[in-house]
């Protein structure tokens, strides 16, 4: 088995199908030595945080240590919640968050997803963390990357010019960062 990558999809009608293209592109960019898992999350059109976080937790438990975690949009916000609550043991090898809304003061009201004010200190400090956001994102405002960066000062931030919410279907920066961790 190759290096394990978990991709957590975004939310909204049709999000799984849209993100499937990102998963395929990431898998192709990483090559056969990586296994990219893409579990289906319940009720993507109107997700419930508890159900999504439970499903993410189940996936993390099956992956074991050293997995690489990629979260897109609402999936990334829910992945952060799971990580912040310390539900991941053993530690992942890296966390890669794409176009993630900031769920807290100054950002969005995300219902049951409320990032703790001490978010940065709740994540394992040895785990590399990356934030990616396209400047032309019409779904999650670009300002959210700066809010997330303040909450996660240990993160490497990639602000991508000319890229939309799906990063124009190009996860080459994500793949490059994943490969650098090897």
N, C-alpha and C positions, 0 to 999 in steps of 0.2 A: 504494500500500500504506500502511496506517495504522501507528500505533505497534505494535510487536511485543511480545507478552506470551507468555512460556513458562510453562505451569503444569505442575509436576512432581507427580504423584500420590503418595498414600500407599501403604502395603503392606498385605498381608493378603488373604484370600479376599474377592472382591467389592469391593476398594478402588477400582478404576477406575470401576466403575459408581456407587459412592457419590460419588466425587469429581467425576464428570461433572456432577452437579447443581450443585456449587460452580463449576465452569467455566462452565456455562450462566448461572448467576446473575451471575458476574463479568463475562462478556461483555455481558450485558444492561445491567448497571450502568455499564459503561464506554462502551457505544455503538459505532456503526459505525466510528468513527475508530480503533478498536483492533482488531488481529487477535490473537485468543487461540489459541495452539497448544497442543494437548494430546496429546503423543505417548504411544503405548502403551509401557510398560516391560516387560521380560521377567520372567516367572514372579513375578507379584505376590504369590502366596500364600507363596512362600518365596524372596524375592529374594536374589541374590548381589550384594554391593556392587560388585565389579569390573564386572559386566555393566551394572548400573544406571548407574554413573558413566561408563562408556564411552558408553552411549546418551545420557546427559545432555550429555556432551562433544560428541557428534555434532550434537545439536540446537543447542547454543550456537554451533558453527562455522557452521551455516547461517543463524543469525539476524543475525550481524554486530553491530556496535557499537550501543549505545543501547537494547538490548532490556531489557525489564522481566521480572525472574525471580521467579516465585511458587512456593514449595515447601510442600507439605502433609505433615506428619508425617514418616515415614521418607524420603519424597521430598525434603523440606527438609533433612534430615540429610545425605543423599547429595549434594544440591546444594551444601551447605556444604563438603563434602569436595572437590568438584571446584574450587570457588572458592579454597579454602585451598591447593590444590596449584598454583595459578596456571595452570590449564588454560583460562582464559577470556581471549581477546584477540580483538578489542578489549573494553573494559570494558562491563559492563551499565550501564543508567541508574538502576537501583534493584533491591534485593533485598527480598522480602516473604516472611517465614517464618511459617507457620501451624501451631500445635500441634506444634512440632518437639521430639522427645525430645533431651535432653542426653546425648550418647554419650561418657561419660568419668567420672572420679572424682566420686562423689556422685550420679551419674545412672544410666543404664542401661548394661549390657554389650550393645553393639550388634554384636557379632561383629567383622567387618572394618571397621566404621565406628567409628573412634576419632578424635575431634576433637583436634587438636594443642593443647597447653597455651597456645601463643601465637597461637591462632586469630584474635583480634581484629587482630593486627598483620599477618596474612597476607592479609587482604582489602583491596582497594583503598580507601584512606581517603577518596577523593572520591565514592564510591558510597553513596547513602543506603541505610540498612538498617533494616528494621522487623521487630519480633517481635509476634505476636498469639497470645494463648492465652485460652481460655475457662476461667473459674473452676470450671465444672461438668464439665470434661473427665474422663470415666471411663476413657479409654484412656491418655493421657500425663498423668501427675500435674502439677497446676498448678505445683508447685515447680520444674519443669524450666524454666519461663520465666525464673525468677530465676537459675538456673544458666547458662542461655544468655546472659542479660543481663550476668552477670559476665565471661563469656568474650568477649562482644562489647560492650564498654562504649560504642561509638559508636552502638549501635542505639537507635532509638525503640521503647519498649515499650508495647504496648496490652494491658492486662489487662482482659478483658471479662466483666463480671458476668452470671450467668445463661446462659452459653453453653457448649455442649458441644464435643466433639472436632471436629465439623464446623461449629462456630460457628453452630449451629442453621440451617445453610444460608444464612447471611447474611454476605456478604463486603463489605458497604457500607463498612466502615472501610478495607478494603484498596483498594477502588475509589476512595475519597476520597483516600487517600494517593497512589495512582498518578496521579490527576488533578492533584494539587498539584505534582507533579514536572514537569508540562508547561510 
